[in-house]
Amino acid sequence: MAGTINRDDIAAVRERAPIEEIIGQHVALKSAGVGSLKGLCPFHDERSPSFHVRPGAGRWHCFGCGEGGDVIEFVMRMDGMPFAEAVEYLADRAGVTLRYEAGGRRGSESGSSMRRRLLEAHRVADEFFRAQLAGPEARIARDFLRERGFDKEAAAMFGCGYAPQGWSHLTDHLRKNGFTEPELKASGLVSEGQRGVYDRFRGRLVWPIREVTGDVIGFGARRLHDDDQGPKYLNTPETQIYKKSHVLYGLDLAKSTIRSERTTVVVEGYTDVMACHLAGVSNAVATCGTAFGEDHVKVVRRLMGDTGQTQLKVGSHGAKVVFTFDGDEAGQNAALKSFALDQQFLAQTFVAVDPEGMDPCDIRQRDGDDAVKRLMERRVPLFEFVIKASLSIYDLETPEGRVAALRSAAPIVAQIRDRAIRPEYARRLAGWLGMEPADVLRAVSQSAQRGSGASSSRRPTGAGGGAAGPQQAPPTPYDDGPPPMDPETGQIATVVASRPNPRDPVVRAEALSLGVLLQAPKAIVEDAKAWGIYGELARDAFVTPQYAQVFDAVVAAGGPAEAPADWVGAVVEQAGPDLTALVSQLAVTPLPHDKPAEAGIYARSVLARLLDNSLTRKVADLRGRMQRAGAGTEAAQEAFAEMIRLEQRRRELREG
């Protein structure tokens, strides 16, 4: 069993692991103010970005679903890794050598988690297949690639390999590398028969399927030999690390272009991905043995930062998804399925279909790289393609055919998400049918009304029995306060009966003050006035119970002057698990200032406001004490003297 990882090494991983790069592999991050980034949350489906990352603090938080933490917790949550494995994975990325207590060794050396072992098995298999491609038996695979326009360099670029004929070449190789029978079965690299396990891929051209990080998690294999009775394409089965509904072939190579151009091209096969990339269309991806589905949509949306910028013409700067299909019936059916998914995209979706029904690989092979680019340039909106496909089965030369076509196409136009575009397509439909626009608009409107009624009847109900409205991200801590504390347990109340007024300036001041304490400790220490104000603060400066507890954790962690490299992590450790999400939330929410050089001045103003509020409450308490004590009494005089002192301090704060 592996020993416990040294705490200092874990802290070094948190400090050195590039959180923006790790998260950026899964989410397109954009600037959200000084030192802050934001994007679409990878842990829940959302239409506007509420996922924030603050590299300087080493924290992330989603204001939509409430998830948050440090870089280790992101990897654990995103990739399903246990803590130790996530630390080891990040240590490799950050160049940190881990030490293990109690004589333990690194997990991969002591047979730790299955996931790590499966990734290692696929790495070994990938090297094996690549090496086999150069052998004499693999000539048939090399010929297949060459005939489709892929030379040796192209094969190496995409990691193409060859699975030799026979029953146990890869199995024996993996066993020699120390993999056990249970690991082989769990990997998906072998099949199991009455006599034991044997190679799943035999006599086939092989493509490695990688996740966005670049790790090989599966393979796709093409039949080459005439005596192979298996399917034309054979893929890795579902395993712990390979979920075909979440995987897109070529995403590891395409992700940079997808982010920068905010455009994704979805093709139908491995060779089409290769052809597109070699032709300069480097944002092409393909599904792996399954149709493009909802989970693929989520992956693509996050990478593109698909937040719904309206697009009224081809070539605008919003996010775009381009599907390529064959022009036959199967291609039209695929387009119809994609149209159903279109409602989940906020990006505009297009279809690129070659008039002769050729796919990108065939086009490149016959007409060259520029022809592939021209195919993408000739894309048409998915709406138009689907509508015309529905019209193609009717005889538009007859009145009966036109009416039947209208009845078929009107519901499609009515489904168009953007209501500003819907009337335009209704008018186009009228032109394609040769009918009066008013008649077509009326038919579309009626279809939309029928569809709305049907969707209303199916709408899920909330706890109160009424229709559940759209999910909205809860307000940030600077707009609203945290939930109240349970007075008996001291924990966050399970049912929130009431919340601080979101427009309450006191609540806002408390949240902003904790924000600067967590995000700008150095600026506070370096600004003499800010540091002096911090020294005057006490727990009673916070009227919101959770914020008071976070302040206690700040003090317990040593305060800004003692802030370690992982300052937020130190505060989290002192705050405890019940407040971890709140600390992350405060640590990543962008502060409303945009000049790093003035961070100290800003921190001073925020802390001064908090102290001013505290002094105001104390002055009010002293006035009450004077009244209760009675005029002229010693207690009243003492209260008056203290009140004068506090009022003087308030004036100093307000004068700056």
Sequence and secondary structure as in RCSB ss.txt:
>XXXX:A:sequence
MAGTINRDDIAAVRERAPIEEIIGQHVALKSAGVGSLKGLCPFHDERSPSFHVRPGAGRWHCFGCGEGGDVIEFV
MRMDGMPFAEAVEYLADRAGVTLRYEAGGRRGSESGSSMRRRLLEAHRVADEFFRAQLAGPEARIARDFLRERGF
DKEAAAMFGCGYAPQGWSHLTDHLRKNGFTEPELKASGLVSEGQRGVYDRFRGRLVWPIREVTGDVIGFGARRLH
DDDQGPKYLNTPETQIYKKSHVLYGLDLAKSTIRSERTTVVVEGYTDVMACHLAGVSNAVATCGTAFGEDHVKVV
RRLMGDTGQTQLKVGSHGAKVVFTFDGDEAGQNAALKSFALDQQFLAQTFVAVDPEGMDPCDIRQRDGDDAVKRL
MERRVPLFEFVIKASLSIYDLETPEGRVAALRSAAPIVAQIRDRAIRPEYARRLAGWLGMEPADVLRAVSQSAQR
GSGASSSRRPTGAGGGAAGPQQAPPTPYDDGPPPMDPETGQIATVVASRPNPRDPVVRAEALSLGVLLQAPKAIV
EDAKAWGIYGELARDAFVTPQYAQVFDAVVAAGGPAEAPADWVGAVVEQAGPDLTALVSQLAVTPLPHDKPAEAG
IYARSVLARLLDNSLTRKVADLRGRMQRAGAGTEAAQEAFAEMIRLEQRRRELREG
>XXXX:A:secstr
    B HHHHHHHHHHS HHHHHHTTS  EE STT EEE  SSS  SS  EEEETTTTEEEETTT  EEEHHHHH
HHHH   HHHHHHHHHHHHT    BGGG   GGGTT  HHHHHHHHHHHHHHHHHHHTTSGGGHHHHHHHHHTT 
 HHHHHHTT EEE SSSSHHHHHHHHTT  HHHHHHHTSEEEETTEEEES  SEEEEEEE TTS EEEEEEEE S
TT  S SEEE    SS  GGG EETHHHHHHHHHHH EEEEESSHHHHHHHHHTT TTEEEESSS   HHHHHHH
HHHHT       STT SS EEEEE  SSHHHHHHHHHHHHHHTT SSEEEEE  TT   HHHHHHHH HHHHHHH
HHT EEHHHHHHHHHHTTS TTSHHHHHHHHHHHHHHHHT S TTTHHHHHHHHHHHHT  HHHHHHHHHHHHHH
HHHHHHHH  B TTSSB         TTTS    B TTTSSB SS      TT HHHHHHHHHHHHHHH HHHHH
HSHHHHHHHHH  GGG  SHHHHHHHHHHHHTTTGGG  TTHHHHHHHHH GGGHHHHHHHHHS  S   GGGHH
HHHHHHHHHHHHHHHHHHHHHHHHHHHHH TT HHHHHHHHHHHHHHHHHHHHHH 
